[in-house]
Amino acid sequence: MITAMWSTWYATSELRGSPRVADAILSRNECGRAQSIVIAELSGFPFSVAATTGVEEKARRIAARTHAARSWMSEAFGFEPQIRVEVLGPEDFAQRAELPALGLPHINDEGTMFLAGYATSTFDSSIAETMRYLSAADRSTFVQAYGKPPNVQTFVDLLSVHELAHTYHMQRGWSFQELWMGELFCNLALHGYVATHEPAVLPALVTLPSAAHRMPPEMQGVTGIEAMGAENPLTYVWYQFRLQVAAIRLWDAGGSALLREFYDHQLLAAQQDGRADASRLPSAIDSVRVAWPHV
């Protein structure tokens, strides 16, 4: 599900026309599948971890985070997904990842998570647009979190926890009825993990979405929560950032109990009806739909 969503973003994005990206995609398509590349398998984790030579240190950090996040989520949701983590250099990412153009963490239906072991520029256009709406004080906060010029790679790397959260419904065979519901669930899980296990990087997680929240809704062509989609990259990012801001408020108000209630409601609906149901949302979660876009 998440892979198909990002694929739509890629297909409509400016990245699609990049010569370097086009060459990588062409190479991938000529082979019919990703070429087999020799990468190192790293030991010491309860799931498979692989890394391109030169990014092993980052791979171990990401794998340790994934281990901690999976342990925390599995205890909360009563289910442990099967995963594999691959942290790759540019060439390997272009050939092995399912969405090589974006450089963003993503996970496939089999539970293989692909992460770039190098700096990416995917959010540069979103940052440029966001900065137009920031006050001097907000700009100062932004610089404190990401430096000048801004480097949001820590934020990008944290999105692997969001992707991990998707496995808790994907590997149980159900999906959320509406896109915003699934993305809010994963953002709430991401925020909850960082708040409880890695509070030192909380500014890196919340500052970019909070800054983007300053962009007035009327600047977007489409703002209805039910219309969330990846057809326009900037609009899609606006939705995601706003849902992340909503996740901050929800976690502060309800914590892990609300996250578990959200999951249990949707799991029960899926078991009874074959799909999670928007009519069975906890009232706190449904408040996001009611207040949207003013969350």
C-alpha positions in Angstrom: 0.0 0.0 0.0 2.6 2.5 1.0 4.8 1.5 -2.0 2.0 2.2 -4.4 1.3 5.6 -2.8 5.0 6.7 -3.1 5.0 5.3 -6.7 2.2 7.7 -7.6 4.2 10.6 -6.1 7.3 9.6 -8.1 5.3 9.3 -11.3 4.1 12.9 -10.9 7.2 14.5 -9.4 10.0 16.6 -10.9 12.4 13.8 -9.9 11.0 11.7 -12.7 12.8 13.7 -15.3 16.2 13.7 -13.6 18.9 12.2 -15.9 20.6 10.3 -13.1 17.3 8.9 -11.8 16.2 8.1 -15.4 19.4 6.1 -16.0 18.9 4.2 -12.7 15.3 3.4 -13.6 16.3 2.4 -17.2 19.0 0.1 -15.8 16.5 -1.5 -13.5 13.9 -1.9 -16.2 16.3 -3.4 -18.7 17.1 -6.1 -16.2 13.4 -6.7 -15.5 14.2 -6.8 -11.8 16.9 -5.4 -9.5 20.3 -6.7 -10.2 22.0 -8.9 -7.6 24.5 -6.8 -5.8 27.0 -8.1 -3.1 26.3 -6.2 0.1 27.3 -7.0 3.6 25.0 -8.9 5.9 25.3 -7.5 9.5 25.0 -9.7 12.5 23.7 -8.9 16.0 20.1 -8.2 15.3 16.9 -10.4 15.5 16.1 -9.7 11.9 18.1 -9.6 8.7 20.2 -6.4 8.1 22.2 -5.6 5.0 24.3 -2.6 4.1 26.4 -1.3 1.3 30.1 -1.1 2.0 30.8 2.3 3.6 27.4 2.8 5.3 27.6 0.0 7.8 27.8 2.3 10.8 24.6 4.1 9.8 23.0 0.7 9.1 23.8 -0.5 12.6 22.2 2.7 14.0 19.1 2.3 11.9 18.8 -1.4 12.8 19.2 -0.6 16.5 16.4 2.0 16.2 14.2 -0.5 14.2 14.8 -3.2 16.8 13.8 -0.9 19.6 10.8 0.4 17.7 9.6 -3.1 16.7 9.9 -4.3 20.3 7.9 -1.4 21.5 5.2 -1.6 18.9 4.9 -5.4 19.1 4.3 -5.2 22.8 1.6 -2.6 22.2 -0.1 -4.3 19.3 0.4 -8.0 20.3 2.0 -8.9 17.0 5.5 -9.0 15.7 6.0 -8.5 12.0 8.8 -10.1 10.0 11.2 -7.5 8.5 14.5 -7.1 6.7 16.4 -3.8 6.8 18.7 -2.7 3.9 20.7 0.5 4.2 22.2 1.3 0.8 24.5 3.6 -1.1 23.3 5.5 -4.2 24.1 2.8 -6.7 22.7 -0.1 -4.6 19.6 2.0 -3.7 19.0 2.7 -7.4 19.0 -1.0 -8.2 17.6 -2.7 -5.1 15.0 -0.3 -3.7 11.5 -0.4 -5.1 11.3 3.5 -5.2 14.8 4.5 -6.0 14.0 8.0 -7.2 12.9 9.4 -3.9 15.6 8.3 -1.5 13.0 8.0 1.2 12.6 5.0 3.6 9.9 2.6 2.3 8.8 -0.9 3.0 7.4 -3.5 0.7 4.7 -6.1 1.3 7.3 -8.7 2.3 8.6 -6.5 5.1 11.9 -5.4 3.4 12.7 -1.8 4.4 14.9 0.2 2.0 16.8 3.2 3.4 19.3 5.5 1.8 22.7 5.5 3.5 23.4 8.9 2.0 22.0 12.5 2.2 18.8 13.0 0.1 17.2 16.1 -1.2 13.6 15.0 -1.5 12.2 17.6 0.8 14.1 20.6 -0.6 11.2 22.0 -2.5 8.9 21.6 0.5 11.4 23.4 2.8 11.7 26.3 0.3 7.9 26.7 0.2 7.6 26.4 4.0 10.3 29.0 4.7 8.1 31.7 3.0 5.6 31.5 5.8 7.8 31.5 8.9 8.3 34.4 11.3 11.8 35.4 12.4 11.3 33.3 15.6 10.1 30.3 13.7 13.1 30.6 11.3 15.4 30.7 14.3 13.8 27.5 15.7 14.2 25.9 12.3 17.9 26.7 12.1 18.4 25.4 15.6 16.9 22.0 14.6 18.5 21.6 11.2 21.3 24.1 10.8 21.9 26.6 8.0 21.6 25.7 5.3 19.0 23.2 6.6 19.9 19.5 6.7 16.8 17.4 7.5 18.4 14.0 7.1 17.7 13.1 10.7 14.0 13.7 10.0 14.2 11.6 6.9 15.9 8.7 8.7 13.2 8.8 11.4 10.5 8.1 8.8 11.7 4.5 8.9 9.7 4.1 12.1 6.6 5.3 10.3 7.2 2.7 7.6 7.7 0.0 10.2 4.3 0.9 11.7 2.6 0.0 8.4 3.7 -3.7 8.8 1.4 -4.0 11.8 -1.6 -3.9 9.5 -0.1 -5.0 6.2 1.2 -8.3 7.6 -2.1 -9.0 9.3 -3.8 -8.7 5.9 -5.9 -5.5 6.3 -5.7 -1.8 5.4 -7.3 1.4 6.6 -10.5 2.5 4.9 -9.0 5.9 4.1 -5.5 7.0 3.4 -5.4 9.6 6.1 -6.3 7.1 8.8 -3.4 4.8 8.0 -0.9 7.7 7.7 -2.2 9.3 11.0 -1.8 5.9 12.7 1.8 5.6 11.5 2.6 9.2 12.4 1.2 8.6 15.9 3.3 5.5 16.3 6.4 7.3 15.1 5.9 10.3 17.4 5.2 8.0 20.4 8.3 6.0 19.8 10.6 9.1 19.5 8.9 10.7 22.5 9.5 7.7 24.7 12.7 6.2 23.4 14.7 9.0 21.6 13.5 12.3 23.0 16.8 13.9 22.1 15.8 13.8 18.4 12.3 15.0 19.0 13.1 18.5 17.7 14.3 17.0 14.4 11.0 15.1 14.1 8.6 17.9 15.0 10.2 21.1 13.7 9.7 20.6 10.0 6.1 19.5 10.2 5.3 22.3 12.7 6.9 24.8 10.3 4.9 23.5 7.4 1.8 23.8 9.5 2.2 27.6 9.2 1.3 27.4 5.5 -2.3 28.5 5.2 -4.7 25.8 4.0 -6.1 28.1 1.4 -2.8 28.0 -0.4 -3.5 24.3 -1.3 -5.7 23.4 -4.2 -7.3 20.5 -2.3 -7.7 20.4 1.5 -10.5 17.9 2.3 -9.1 15.1 4.4 -10.9 12.5 2.4 -9.1 13.8 -0.7 -5.6 13.1 0.5 -3.6 11.6 -2.3 -0.2 11.6 -3.9 -1.1 13.2 -7.2 0.6 16.5 -6.3 3.9 16.1 -4.3 3.7 19.4 -2.5 0.0 18.9 -1.6 0.7 15.4 -0.4 3.6 16.5 1.8 1.3 19.2 3.2 -1.2 16.6 4.3 1.5 14.4 5.8 3.0 17.3 7.8 -0.4 18.3 9.1 -1.1 14.8 10.2 2.2 14.7 12.0 1.2 17.9 13.9 -2.1 16.3 14.8 -0.1 13.2 16.0 1.8 15.5 18.4 -1.4 16.8 20.0 -2.9 13.3 20.1 0.1 11.7 21.8 0.3 14.5 24.3 -3.3 14.0 25.2 -3.7 10.2 25.1 -0.3 8.7 24.9 0.2 4.9 24.2 -3.3 4.1 25.4 -4.8 6.1 22.5 -2.4 4.5 20.0 -3.4 1.1 21.2 -7.1 2.0 21.2 -6.8 3.3 17.6 -5.2 0.0 16.5 -7.6 -2.2 18.4 -10.6 -0.5 17.0 -9.4 -0.8 13.4 -8.2 -4.4 13.9 -11.6 -5.5 15.3 -13.3 -3.8 12.3 -11.0 -5.6 9.9 -11.6 -8.9 11.5 -15.4 -8.5 11.4 -15.7 -6.7 8.1 -12.5 -7.5 6.2 -11.4 -3.8 6.3 -10.8 -1.1 8.9 -13.8 1.2 9.2 -13.8 5.0 9.5 -17.0 4.8 11.5 -15.2 3.0 14.3 -12.6 5.5 15.1 -11.9 6.5 18.7 -13.4 10.0 19.3 -10.0 11.6 19.8 -8.9 10.3 16.4 -12.1 11.3 14.7 -11.6 14.8 16.1 -8.8 15.2 13.5 -11.4 14.5 10.7 -13.9 16.9 12.2 -11.4 19.8 12.7 -9.5 19.3 9.5 -7.6 21.2 8.2 -7.5 23.2 11.4 -5.7 20.6 13.5 
